[in-house]
Amino acid sequence: MAIQVAIDGPAGAGKSTVARSVARQLQVAYVDTGAIYRSLTWEALRRGVSLDSERTLGDLAVELKIEFIPNDEQQKVWVRGEDLTEAIRMPVISANVAKVAAYPLVRERLLAIQRTLAEGAGGVVMDGRDIGTRIMPHADVKVFLTASAGVRAKRRYDELVEQGHALELPQVLEELEDRDRTDQSRQVAPLRPAADAVVLDTSPLSVEEVCAMVVALCEIRSRNKEGR
């Protein structure tokens, strides 16, 4: 199915899980744009680059060489020939990525990478925070996933605990709420639903239920396109 699907939403809303499953069901490419910003954050920390220097981070963004490699269990993220799939999910990256992603220069310089990834596939499901509003404004299907802060924090907490990280739920909730404020108030491409996006509150829904809804939207859109 040659279709472009934009899935946006705040941290912990289930974007990546849903997008990955939907892409598999539709048999199209999947692009996790959050992994791009996480990879840049990882690279900056590894090099000792100040996260307060927008210009330096912008220059580093131009040099970023990232690849998404399909895998049966999860998509692999490679940067400069190194598998960073697990490394970019560490708490230290989560705690700093919003700051890096808020810089206008960083967002501008990563825009081309994201659009190239979207346009290079016959069909794509891309998730992030500004996909429907900025990266793929003409996407066939736009979905904005949300959930209460408490539900999202518990999901993130369970995920981190499963990965072996020692954190407390109140800490995860505080960091998530800080991330929300940063994403919603940033100067460029703030987090918000696209005007034509379908907003889904995932709080009471299972992953399977959300995926089924998104796939149904895609099938309806595809039929409408074919009927033109």
VEXNUTI-198619 format. One line per 8 residues: number of its first residue (from 1); their letters; for each residue x, y, z of N, C-alpha, C. Coordinates in Angstrom, 2 decimals, padded with zeros to 5 digits, m for minus. Example, Ala and Ser with C-alpha at 12.3 -4.5 7.8 and 13.67 -1.06 7.14 Angstrom:
// VEXNUTI-198619
1	AS	013.19:m005.69:007.80:012.30:m004.50:007.80:013.20:m003.30:007.80 ~ 012.85:m002.25:007.08:013.67:m001.06:007.14:012.90:000.03:007.87 .
// end
This chain:
// VEXNUTI-198619
1	MAIQVAID	000.85:m001.19:000.00:000.00:000.00:000.00:000.89:001.24:000.00 ~ 000.85:002.04:m001.05:001.64:003.26:m001.14:000.90:004.38:m000.43 ~ 001.13:004.49:000.87:000.41:005.45:001.68:001.36:006.10:002.67 ~ 001.14:007.37:002.97:001.94:008.08:003.97:001.08:008.28:005.22 ~ 001.58:007.79:006.34:000.84:007.86:007.60:001.67:008.61:008.64 ~ 001.11:009.68:009.18:001.78:010.48:010.21:001.14:010.21:011.56 ~ 001.96:009.78:012.51:001.46:009.51:013.86:002.22:010.40:014.85 ~ 001.50:011.30:015.47:002.10:012.23:016.42:001.53:012.03:017.82 .
9	GPAGAGKS	002.16:012.68:018.79:001.65:012.61:020.15:002.75:012.81:021.17 ~ 002.39:012.99:022.43:003.38:013.20:023.49:004.08:011.91:023.89 ~ 005.08:012.04:024.75:005.82:010.89:025.24:004.90:009.92:025.97 ~ 005.07:008.63:025.70:004.30:007.61:026.40:002.91:007.36:025.86 ~ 002.57:008.00:024.75:001.23:007.79:024.18:001.15:006.52:023.36 ~ 002.28:005.90:023.10:002.29:004.64:022.35:002.60:004.80:020.88 ~ 003.14:005.95:020.49:003.39:006.23:019.07:004.26:005.18:018.39 ~ 005.41:004.92:018.96:006.36:004.01:018.31:005.81:002.59:018.21 .
17	TVARSVAR	005.21:002.12:019.29:004.65:000.76:019.29:003.57:000.63:018.23 ~ 002.67:001.60:018.20:001.57:001.57:017.23:002.10:001.74:015.82 ~ 002.98:002.71:015.61:003.50:002.97:014.26:004.23:001.76:013.70 ~ 005.01:001.11:014.55:005.77:m000.06:014.12:004.83:m001.19:013.69 ~ 003.78:m001.41:014.48:002.82:m002.46:014.17:002.01:m002.13:012.92 ~ 001.58:m000.89:012.80:000.80:m000.48:011.63:001.64:m000.62:010.36 ~ 002.89:m000.21:010.41:003.76:m000.32:009.25:003.93:m001.78:008.83 ~ 004.05:m002.66:009.83:004.19:m004.09:009.54:002.92:m004.63:008.88 .
25	QLQVAYVD	001.77:m004.21:009.39:000.51:m004.70:008.83:000.25:m004.16:007.42 ~ 000.67:m002.93:007.17:000.48:m002.33:005.85:001.60:m002.70:004.89 ~ 002.67:m003.29:005.44:003.86:m003.69:004.66:004.50:m002.48:003.99 ~ 004.73:m001.45:004.81:005.43:m000.25:004.35:006.56:000.05:005.32 ~ 007.39:001.03:004.98:008.53:001.40:005.82:008.06:002.09:007.10 ~ 008.87:001.97:008.13:008.60:002.66:009.40:009.78:003.55:009.74 ~ 009.50:004.80:010.10:010.56:005.74:010.49:010.21:006.36:011.84 ~ 011.08:006.15:012.81:010.92:006.70:014.15:011.75:007.98:014.23 .
33	TGAIYRSL	011.12:009.14:014.06:011.89:010.39:014.04:012.45:010.73:015.41 ~ 011.80:010.23:016.47:012.35:010.47:017.79:013.74:009.88:017.93 ~ 013.97:008.78:017.24:015.29:008.14:017.29:016.36:009.02:016.66 ~ 015.96:009.88:015.73:016.92:010.79:015.10:017.41:011.82:016.11 ~ 016.47:012.41:016.85:016.85:013.38:017.89:017.59:012.72:019.03 ~ 017.21:011.50:019.36:017.92:010.77:020.40:019.35:010.44:019.97 ~ 019.51:010.09:018.70:020.84:009.78:018.19:021.73:011.01:018.21 ~ 021.16:012.15:017.87:021.94:013.40:017.91:022.33:013.72:019.36 .
41	TWEALRRG	021.42:013.51:020.29:021.71:013.75:021.71:022.82:012.83:022.19 ~ 022.72:011.56:021.80:023.75:010.58:022.17:025.11:011.01:021.62 ~ 025.13:011.41:020.35:026.38:011.82:019.71:026.97:013.04:020.40 ~ 026.11:013.99:020.78:026.60:015.19:021.47:027.21:014.86:022.82 ~ 026.52:014.00:023.58:027.04:013.61:024.89:028.33:012.82:024.75 ~ 028.38:011.95:023.76:029.59:011.14:023.54:030.79:012.02:023.23 ~ 030.55:013.07:022.46:031.64:013.96:022.06:031.94:015.06:023.09 ~ 031.09:015.15:024.11:031.29:016.19:025.10:030.86:017.56:024.62 .
49	VSLDSERT	029.93:017.59:023.66:029.42:018.85:023.12:028.42:019.44:024.11 ~ 028.51:020.74:024.35:027.60:021.40:025.26:026.17:021.39:024.70 ~ 025.23:020.97:025.52:023.84:020.96:025.09:023.22:022.35:025.16 ~ 024.01:023.33:025.58:023.55:024.72:025.60:023.96:025.47:024.34 ~ 024.72:024.82:023.47:025.20:025.47:022.25:024.36:025.05:021.04 ~ 023.40:025.87:020.68:022.53:025.56:019.55:023.32:025.44:018.25 ~ 024.27:026.35:018.04:025.03:026.32:016.79:025.86:025.05:016.66 ~ 026.53:024.66:017.75:027.36:023.45:017.70:026.50:022.22:017.46 .
57	LGDLAVEL	025.35:022.16:018.12:024.44:021.03:017.91:023.89:021.03:016.49 ~ 023.63:022.22:015.95:023.16:022.33:014.58:024.21:021.82:013.60 ~ 025.47:022.15:013.86:026.56:021.66:012.99:026.67:020.14:013.10 ~ 026.48:019.62:014.31:026.56:018.17:014.52:025.41:017.47:013.80 ~ 024.25:018.12:013.73:023.10:017.55:013.05:023.37:017.35:011.57 ~ 024.12:018.27:010.98:024.45:018.16:009.55:025.31:016.93:009.30 ~ 026.15:016.58:010.27:027.07:015.45:010.12:026.42:014.10:010.46 ~ 025.24:014.13:011.05:024.62:012.89:011.53:024.34:011.91:010.39 .
65	KIEFIPND	024.87:010.73:010.51:024.65:009.67:009.52:023.86:008.56:010.19 ~ 022.59:008.48:009.90:021.73:007.52:010.58:021.05:006.60:009.59 ~ 020.92:005.34:009.99:020.24:004.33:009.17:019.21:003.60:010.01 ~ 018.06:003.32:009.41:017.04:002.50:010.05:017.04:001.15:009.34 ~ 017.33:000.10:010.09:017.43:m001.23:009.51:016.31:m002.12:010.06 ~ 015.42:m002.61:009.18:014.31:m003.45:009.63:014.80:m004.69:010.38 ~ 014.02:m005.08:011.40:014.35:m006.25:012.20:013.04:m006.89:012.64 ~ 013.05:m008.19:012.85:011.81:m008.89:013.22:011.21:m008.35:014.51 .
73	EQQKVWVR	012.05:m008.05:015.50:011.54:m007.64:016.80:011.41:m006.12:016.91 ~ 012.43:m005.39:016.51:012.37:m003.93:016.57:013.32:m003.38:015.51 ~ 012.97:m002.22:015.01:013.82:m001.60:014.01:015.14:m001.19:014.64 ~ 016.23:m001.48:013.96:017.55:m001.14:014.46:017.95:000.26:014.00 ~ 018.61:000.99:014.90:019.07:002.34:014.59:020.59:002.33:014.61 ~ 021.19:002.64:013.47:022.64:002.66:013.35:023.13:004.07:013.07 ~ 024.16:004.50:013.78:024.78:005.80:013.57:026.27:005.59:013.38 ~ 026.76:006.04:012.25:028.19:005.87:011.92:028.64:004.41:012.07 .
81	GEDLTEAI	027.78:003.50:011.63:028.14:002.09:011.64:028.02:001.41:012.98 ~ 027.42:002.09:013.97:027.28:001.52:015.31:025.80:001.36:015.66 ~ 025.44:000.21:016.20:024.07:m000.06:016.60:023.76:000.67:017.91 ~ 022.91:001.69:017.82:022.56:002.48:019.00:021.11:002.25:019.45 ~ 020.51:001.20:018.96:019.09:000.94:019.23:018.78:001.00:020.72 ~ 019.59:000.36:021.55:019.34:000.35:022.99:019.94:001.58:023.67 ~ 021.10:002.02:023.22:021.80:003.13:023.86:020.98:004.42:023.86 ~ 020.27:004.69:022.78:019.53:005.96:022.71:018.25:005.94:023.54 .
89	RMPVISAN	017.94:004.81:024.18:016.77:004.74:025.06:017.14:004.86:026.52 ~ 018.42:005.09:026.82:018.85:005.22:028.20:018.23:006.47:028.83 ~ 017.98:006.45:030.15:017.38:007.60:030.84:018.13:008.92:030.61 ~ 019.45:008.87:030.53:020.21:010.11:030.33:019.88:010.75:028.98 ~ 019.57:009.94:027.99:019.17:010.47:026.69:017.75:011.04:026.78 ~ 016.87:010.29:027.43:015.49:010.75:027.59:015.42:012.07:028.34 ~ 016.33:012.26:029.30:016.32:013.47:030.13:016.82:014.69:029.37 ~ 017.55:014.49:028.27:018.16:015.61:027.56:017.65:015.84:026.15 .
97	VAKVAAYP	016.95:014.87:025.58:016.58:014.96:024.17:015.62:016.12:023.89 ~ 014.72:016.43:024.82:013.77:017.52:024.59:014.49:018.85:024.43 ~ 015.52:019.06:025.21:016.29:020.30:025.11:016.96:020.42:023.75 ~ 017.55:019.32:023.30:018.22:019.32:021.98:017.19:019.53:020.87 ~ 016.04:018.86:020.99:015.03:018.93:019.94:014.32:020.27:019.88 ~ 014.43:021.08:020.93:013.74:022.37:020.96:014.47:023.45:020.18 ~ 015.74:023.25:019.87:016.50:024.29:019.17:016.02:024.42:017.72 ~ 015.64:025.62:017.29:015.18:025.83:015.91:016.20:025.39:014.86 .
105	LVRERLLA	017.49:025.66:015.11:018.51:025.30:014.13:018.63:023.79:013.98 ~ 018.54:023.08:015.08:018.60:021.61:015.05:017.41:021.06:014.26 ~ 016.23:021.56:014.55:015.03:021.07:013.87:015.10:021.37:012.37 ~ 015.60:022.54:012.04:015.69:022.91:010.63:016.67:022.00:009.88 ~ 017.78:021.70:010.51:018.80:020.89:009.83:018.47:019.40:009.79 ~ 017.61:018.96:010.68:017.18:017.56:010.63:015.93:017.38:009.77 ~ 015.31:018.48:009.39:014.10:018.42:008.58:014.34:017.70:007.26 ~ 015.44:018.03:006.61:015.75:017.43:005.31:015.93:015.91:005.43 .
113	IQRTLAEG	016.60:015.47:006.49:016.81:014.03:006.71:015.47:013.32:006.83 ~ 014.57:013.91:007.61:013.28:013.27:007.85:012.43:013.23:006.59 ~ 012.43:014.31:005.83:011.64:014.34:004.61:012.21:013.39:003.56 ~ 013.52:013.27:003.52:014.15:012.33:002.58:013.74:010.90:002.92 ~ 013.73:010.57:004.21:013.32:009.23:004.64:011.86:008.96:004.28 ~ 011.03:009.99:004.41:009.60:009.84:004.11:009.36:009.66:002.62 ~ 010.07:010.44:001.82:009.85:010.42:000.38:010.55:009.25:m000.31 ~ 011.54:008.67:000.36:012.31:007.61:m000.27:011.62:006.26:m000.27 .
121	AGGVVMDG	010.51:006.17:000.45:009.80:004.89:000.54:008.52:004.94:m000.29 ~ 008.11:003.80:m000.82:006.86:003.74:m001.56:005.67:004.02:m000.67 ~ 005.78:003.66:000.57:004.78:003.94:001.58:005.51:004.02:002.90 ~ 004.99:004.80:003.85:005.72:004.98:005.11:004.76:005.30:006.25 ~ 005.11:004.80:007.43:004.48:005.22:008.67:005.57:005.91:009.47 ~ 005.37:007.18:009.77:006.38:007.96:010.48:005.77:008.51:011.76 ~ 006.48:008.35:012.87:005.95:008.89:014.12:006.90:009.91:014.73 ~ 006.31:010.84:015.48:007.09:011.90:016.12:006.18:012.89:016.80 .
129	RDIGTRIM	006.56:014.16:016.72:005.79:015.21:017.38:005.37:016.33:016.43 ~ 005.90:016.30:015.22:005.51:017.34:014.24:005.40:016.74:012.83 ~ 005.04:015.47:012.76:005.00:014.80:011.46:003.85:015.34:010.61 ~ 002.66:015.36:011.18:001.50:015.82:010.42:001.47:017.31:010.19 ~ 002.14:018.08:011.06:002.12:019.53:010.94:003.29:020.08:010.12 ~ 004.42:019.34:010.08:005.60:019.92:009.43:006.34:018.95:008.51 ~ 006.61:017.75:008.96:007.42:016.83:008.16:006.64:016.30:006.96 ~ 005.42:015.82:007.20:004.57:015.31:006.12:003.20:016.00:006.18 .
137	PHADVKVF	003.15:017.28:005.86:001.87:018.00:005.96:000.80:017.50:005.00 ~ 001.22:016.76:003.98:000.27:016.23:003.00:000.08:014.71:003.15 ~ 000.38:014.19:004.34:000.22:012.75:004.58:m001.22:012.32:004.33 ~ m001.38:011.11:003.85:m002.72:010.58:003.56:m003.55:010.42:004.83 ~ m002.90:009.96:005.88:m003.57:009.75:007.17:m002.75:010.40:008.27 ~ m003.43:011.18:009.12:m002.76:011.82:010.25:m003.49:011.42:011.53 ~ m002.73:010.91:012.48:m003.31:010.47:013.75:m002.52:011.11:014.88 ~ m003.22:011.63:015.87:m002.57:012.19:017.06:m002.99:011.34:018.25 .
145	LTASAGVR	m002.02:010.59:018.81:m002.29:009.73:019.96:m002.02:010.48:021.25 ~ m002.90:010.35:022.20:m002.70:010.98:023.49:m003.18:010.05:024.60 ~ m002.93:010.44:025.84:m003.39:009.69:027.01:m003.10:010.58:028.21 ~ m003.69:010.27:029.34:m003.44:011.07:030.54:m001.97:010.96:030.93 ~ m001.47:011.97:031.62:m000.07:011.96:032.04:000.23:010.76:032.94 ~ m000.72:010.43:033.82:m000.51:009.29:034.71:m000.38:007.98:033.97 ~ m001.22:007.77:032.98:m001.17:006.54:032.18:000.13:006.49:031.39 ~ 000.50:007.60:030.81:001.73:007.63:030.01:002.97:007.40:030.86 .
153	AKRRYDEL	002.99:007.98:032.05:004.13:007.80:032.96:004.26:006.33:033.38 ~ 003.12:005.70:033.68:003.16:004.29:034.09:003.68:003.41:032.95 ~ 003.27:003.70:031.72:003.77:002.94:030.58:005.28:003.09:030.44 ~ 005.76:004.33:030.55:007.19:004.57:030.42:007.95:003.93:031.57 ~ 007.40:004.01:032.78:008.03:003.40:033.95:008.17:001.89:033.77 ~ 007.10:001.22:033.35:007.14:m000.23:033.14:008.18:m000.60:032.09 ~ 008.25:000.21:031.04:009.22:m000.05:029.97:010.65:000.06:030.49 ~ 010.93:001.08:031.29:012.27:001.30:031.81:012.66:000.22:032.82 .
161	VEQGHALE	011.71:m000.16:033.65:011.97:m001.22:034.63:012.29:m002.52:033.92 ~ 011.55:m002.82:032.86:011.79:m004.04:032.08:013.19:m004.03:031.47 ~ 013.68:m002.84:031.16:015.02:m002.70:030.59:016.11:m002.72:031.65 ~ 015.71:m002.76:032.93:016.69:m002.87:034.00:017.09:m001.56:034.65 ~ 016.37:m000.47:034.34:016.71:000.83:034.91:016.01:001.00:036.26 ~ 016.74:001.55:037.24:016.20:001.76:038.58:015.66:003.18:038.70 ~ 014.36:003.32:038.57:013.72:004.63:038.65:012.44:004.52:039.48 ~ 011.98:005.65:040.00:010.72:005.70:040.73:009.65:006.32:039.83 .
169	LPQVLEEL	008.42:005.86:039.97:007.32:006.35:039.14:007.15:007.88:039.23 ~ 007.21:008.50:040.43:007.07:009.96:040.51:008.14:010.70:039.70 ~ 009.34:010.13:039.68:010.42:010.75:038.89:010.10:010.69:037.40 ~ 009.59:009.54:036.95:009.23:009.36:035.54:008.11:010.33:035.16 ~ 007.13:010.48:036.05:006.01:011.39:035.79:006.50:012.83:035.69 ~ 007.38:013.22:036.59:007.91:014.59:036.57:008.67:014.87:035.28 ~ 009.50:013.92:034.88:010.28:014.10:033.65:009.36:014.15:032.43 ~ 008.30:013.33:032.44:007.37:013.31:031.32:006.62:014.64:031.23 .
177	EDRDRTDQ	006.20:015.18:032.36:005.49:016.46:032.35:006.41:017.60:031.92 ~ 007.68:017.52:032.32:008.67:018.52:031.85:008.82:018.44:030.34 ~ 008.86:017.20:029.83:008.99:017.01:028.38:007.77:017.58:027.64 ~ 006.60:017.35:028.20:005.38:017.89:027.60:005.45:019.40:027.49 ~ 005.85:020.06:028.58:005.92:021.52:028.58:006.92:022.02:027.55 ~ 008.06:021.35:027.46:009.07:021.75:026.49:008.57:021.58:025.06 ~ 007.96:020.43:024.79:007.47:020.14:023.44:006.36:021.09:023.02 ~ 005.49:021.42:023.95:004.32:022.24:023.62:004.65:023.73:023.50 .
185	SRQVAPLR	005.76:024.15:024.11:006.09:025.58:024.13:007.28:025.95:023.25 ~ 007.88:024.98:022.58:009.06:025.31:021.78:008.68:026.25:020.63 ~ 009.67:027.02:020.20:009.45:028.05:019.19:009.07:027.47:017.83 ~ 009.74:026.40:017.44:009.52:025.81:016.12:008.77:024.48:016.26 ~ 007.73:024.31:015.46:006.96:023.07:015.41:006.57:022.55:016.79 ~ 005.83:023.33:017.56:005.38:022.84:018.88:004.45:021.64:018.74 ~ 004.42:020.83:019.79:003.56:019.64:019.78:002.09:020.05:019.78 ~ 001.38:019.67:018.75:m000.06:019.90:018.65:m000.61:019.04:017.52 .
193	PAADAVVL	m001.89:018.69:017.59:m002.47:017.91:016.50:m002.58:018.75:015.23 ~ m002.38:018.14:014.09:m002.65:018.82:012.82:m004.14:019.08:012.74 ~ m004.52:020.11:012.01:m005.94:020.48:011.93:m006.80:019.34:011.40 ~ m006.23:018.50:010.54:m006.98:017.40:009.93:m006.62:016.04:010.52 ~ m006.01:016.03:011.70:m005.63:014.76:012.34:m006.81:014.16:013.11 ~ m006.82:012.84:013.18:m007.77:012.12:014.03:m007.11:011.95:015.39 ~ m007.73:012.48:016.43:m007.17:012.41:017.78:m007.73:011.19:018.51 ~ m006.83:010.33:018.99:m007.24:009.12:019.70:m006.68:009.13:021.12 .
201	DTSPLSVE	m007.55:009.05:022.11:m007.12:008.93:023.50:m006.89:007.44:023.77 ~ m005.64:007.07:023.96:m005.31:005.65:024.10:m005.40:005.16:025.55 ~ m005.77:006.04:026.49:m005.80:005.67:027.92:m006.54:004.36:028.18 ~ m007.76:004.18:027.64:m008.51:002.96:027.94:m008.33:001.86:026.91 ~ m007.45:002.06:025.94:m007.35:001.14:024.81:m006.09:000.28:024.87 ~ m006.19:m000.92:024.35:m005.00:m001.77:024.20:m004.26:m001.36:022.94 ~ m003.02:m001.79:022.84:m002.22:m001.51:021.64:m002.92:m002.07:020.41 ~ m003.46:m003.28:020.55:m004.13:m003.93:019.42:m005.34:m003.12:018.95 .
209	EVCAMVVA	m006.08:m002.56:019.90:m007.25:m001.77:019.55:m006.86:m000.49:018.82 ~ m005.82:000.16:019.30:m005.37:001.39:018.65:m004.86:001.09:017.24 ~ m004.08:000.04:017.11:m003.55:m000.34:015.79:m004.67:m000.65:014.81 ~ m005.69:m001.36:015.30:m006.82:m001.70:014.43:m007.52:m000.45:013.93 ~ m007.66:000.55:014.80:m008.30:001.80:014.40:m007.48:002.53:013.34 ~ m006.17:002.58:013.54:m005.31:003.29:012.59:m005.29:002.57:011.24 ~ m005.18:001.26:011.26:m005.19:000.48:010.02:m006.51:000.68:009.28 ~ m007.61:000.71:010.03:m008.92:000.94:009.40:m008.97:002.30:008.72 .
217	LCEIRSRN	m008.42:003.32:009.37:m008.36:004.65:008.77:m007.55:004.62:007.47 ~ m006.46:003.88:007.48:m005.60:003.78:006.30:m006.33:003.07:005.15 ~ m007.04:002.02:005.49:m007.77:001.27:004.46:m008.87:002.12:003.84 ~ m009.56:002.89:004.67:m010.61:003.79:004.17:m010.00:004.84:003.25 ~ m008.88:005.42:003.68:m008.22:006.44:002.88:m007.73:005.87:001.56 ~ m007.18:004.66:001.60:m006.68:004.02:000.39:m007.81:003.76:m000.61 ~ m008.94:003.30:m000.10:m010.09:003.04:m000.98:m010.59:004.34:m001.60 ~ m010.59:005.41:m000.80:m011.06:006.70:m001.32:m010.13:007.22:m002.42 .
225	KEGR	m008.82:006.99:m002.23:m007.87:007.43:m003.25:m008.07:006.65:m004.55 ~ m008.27:005.36:m004.41:m008.45:004.53:m005.59:m009.74:004.86:m006.33 ~ m010.73:005.39:m005.59:m012.01:005.68:m006.20:m012.11:007.03:m006.86 ~ m011.01:007.80:m006.77:m011.03:009.13:m007.38:m011.11:009.04:m008.90 .
// end
